[in-house]
Amino acid sequence: MAIDPALIKWYQCLTWTEGSTHGGDIDTGNEITSGADQNIFDDVSNAQRIAGVTEYRKIFIRNEYADT
């Protein structure tokens, strides 16, 4: 059976706050939706870009198809 792209969902982790506490398990109550500005990463300023600032985000991609 073909995979339905509408059933592939992206989710935030439990602790979405930036920094050392970022991470944890999947938070199925916080789906990351397409088309939302800054839904994963903040805007990067020119000063941050020049300085080479690096930020990471933990996200989950889940197949919501009911049949295993």
C-alpha positions as CSV (number, residue, x, y, z in Angstrom):
1,M,0.0,0.0,0.0
2,A,1.2,3.5,-0.8
3,I,2.1,5.9,1.9
4,D,-0.3,8.8,2.2
5,P,1.7,12.0,2.6
6,A,-1.2,13.6,4.6
7,L,-0.5,11.0,7.3
8,I,3.1,11.9,7.8
9,K,3.1,14.4,10.7
10,W,5.9,16.5,12.3
11,Y,5.9,17.1,16.1
12,Q,7.8,19.1,18.6
13,C,9.6,17.5,21.5
14,L,8.3,17.9,25.1
15,T,10.7,20.6,26.1
16,W,10.7,23.1,23.1
17,T,12.5,25.9,25.0
18,E,15.9,26.7,23.5
19,G,19.0,25.8,25.5
20,S,20.3,22.9,27.5
21,T,16.8,21.7,28.5
22,H,15.6,21.4,24.9
23,G,14.5,17.8,24.0
24,G,12.6,14.9,25.5
25,D,10.0,12.6,24.0
26,I,7.5,13.3,21.3
27,D,4.8,15.8,22.1
28,T,1.8,14.7,20.0
29,G,-0.2,17.7,21.2
30,N,2.2,20.1,19.4
31,E,2.2,19.2,15.7
32,I,4.5,21.3,13.5
33,T,2.4,22.6,10.6
34,S,3.7,23.6,7.2
35,G,3.5,27.2,6.1
36,A,3.8,28.6,9.6
37,D,6.6,31.2,9.8
38,Q,9.3,30.2,12.2
39,N,7.6,26.9,13.2
40,I,11.0,25.3,13.9
41,F,13.7,27.9,13.8
42,D,13.8,31.6,14.6
43,D,14.8,34.2,12.1
44,V,18.6,34.5,11.8
45,S,20.0,38.0,12.0
46,N,22.9,39.0,9.8
47,A,25.1,39.3,12.9
48,Q,24.3,35.7,13.9
49,R,25.0,34.5,10.4
50,I,28.3,36.2,10.3
51,A,29.2,34.9,13.8
52,G,28.3,31.4,12.7
53,V,25.7,30.9,15.4
54,T,24.5,27.3,15.4
55,E,21.1,26.1,16.9
56,Y,19.6,22.7,17.0
57,R,16.0,21.5,17.3
58,K,14.7,18.1,18.1
59,I,11.7,17.1,16.0
60,F,9.8,13.9,15.4
61,I,8.4,12.6,12.1
62,R,5.6,10.1,12.6
63,N,3.5,8.0,10.2
64,E,-0.1,8.4,11.5
65,Y,-1.4,5.4,9.4
66,A,-3.6,3.3,11.6
67,D,-2.6,-0.1,10.2
68,T,0.7,-1.4,11.4
